[in-house]
Structures are given as C-alpha cells and as structure tokens.
Amino acid sequence: MQLPNGIRHLPGYLDRPAQEALVEAIRAVVADAPLFTPVMPGTGKEMSVRMTNCGSLGWVTDRQRGYRYQPTHPATGRPWPAMPQQLLDFWRDIAGYEKLPEACLVNFYGDDARMGLHQDRDEQDLNAPVLSVSLGNTCLFRVGGLNRNDRTLSFKLASGDIVVLGGEGRLCFHGVDRIYPATSTLLKNGGRINLTLRRVN
Ligand code: CO
C-alpha cells in the first residue's frame, strides 16, 4: 500500500508498557480537564467523539464560535493541563520539527463513534506536522488527497501506532470509518483514544 507523500504510519511505536503509562497520564489529564461533547459550528449537531486537550492550547468547537484554539477549557475555564512528557519525547524523536507542539487534542471514541473526512487546517503553522497516537481498540483510518473528492485508501490503526501527516501530506483529508470492538485490552471499558499533537502558531 502506497501512502500519500508526507504521510507515515509507524505501527507498534509504543510497546504495551508505554501504552499503559500513557493511558495513566491521559487519565490524569481527563481528571483535570473533563471530556466534553463537541458540536458542529452552525448546526449544533453533536459529534460522536468526546474530547479534551492538554498543552498550552486546546482545540474546541461550539455552535456559535466554531472551530478554534483557546488556552482554557470551555466548561471549567481553567488552563489545559500540561502535555505529558512522553508525548513531547515522541514529537522530538519523530516530528523533525524544532518548535514544540502547543496542543494535544484527546479524542475518545466509543466503539460506535466515527469521524467524517476532514482536513486539519485550524493551525497557522502548516509547516509543522500533525502527529497522532492511537490507544485502545483498532480503528479503520481513511486518508485521501488535498481535495475532498480525491481517491482515498484505508488501513487499520492499532493500539500503539503513530501516524504523521507532514510535508505534502499535511492537509490530506482523513477520517475514521469505524472502531473494531474488543480488539485491545488496554482500555477497560473499550473504545479508542486518539491523541493528536499540533503546532498552532
Ligand atoms: Co484530523
């Protein structure tokens, strides 16, 4: 399978102990910055994922103000918790980009959640890659080209996999078609966590 230029799939980058340590760190993030249900701008339609963030900025969306980054949690008004050190280490080792990520979006997918085809383009710095870490149940990830109607291909992402969207692939359309229940024992109650590291400014 030939991925589009600039898109890298690193299967099994995190071994099981590293996955467990990261889940612990994310539990602490969620305890401080509770998961919320994002809604689409305009329509107010709820997305099927729940989300929170860590880092100096977090990605949020609501009906009135749309997609944006902000330094505080929309419900608590507190600053987002710090990004776990492991994530900064992955960025240093993989991203090939000197500036550190400012935002880590934490998406929790229940086993029936999905994510429609979209581009990550709310960042000013489009030279920085997007680095995504998968934890928990396997998903079917879909990636296309720079136009919504370009041909797409799909492949599975398992717990511990990392995907990088960089260079020519930075703005490729992508989404999550489905989650495969009971494909990982990492998360006690099933589902999948996706961590997306981004440089914003
Ligand atoms: Co995305």
Residues whose N, C-alpha, C, O or C-beta is under 5 A from the ligand:
A	BS01	CO	D120
